[in-house]
Amino acid sequence: MAEKTEAEVKAARAARGDYFLQYLSEQGYRPKIDADGDVEFMKEGFTCYISTLNDDEGFFRVILPNFWPLATDEDLLKALHACNYANRVSKVVKLAVSKPRRNVNASFEAFLPDKDSFKPIFERALRSLTYGLGMFRDYMQGRAPATEV
């Protein structure tokens, strides 16, 4: 299989962005395409993104970047434990400290049979992301079960 040209990759990414943009608009969100070509939208006061970078039509990812700043090394260590806890008690959500180690990111990721398969699970995906975020926050604020700390 021949590799795609840069123009083909850009066109496919733009088409994916337009596809998600239309769906989110139909659902009452006010999405837009960001500078990187991802689809940006707001959910419960957080800026979320649907990634369009991957040309794998069956891969779906919603990202909630930089939702928890880390000011100190103590914050970093606690956040690593909180990510581990949230990942353990949540379904299909990943939380991780960003590479510069100064923020925490969350994402919902799934392999789906085709590009339309995200529609019936979209709201559940956002609830899962919110749940994972809540578990992280509970740990950071000392509200996780004592057996988990």
Secondary structure, DSSP 8 states (H G I E B T S, - for coil): -----HHHHHHHHHHHHHHHHHHHHHTT---EE-TTS-EEEEETTEEEEE------TTEEEEEEEEEEE--SHHHHHHHHHHHHHHHHHSSSEEEEE-TTSSEEEEEEEEE-SSGGGGGGGHHHHHHHHHHHHHHHHHHHTT-S-GGG-
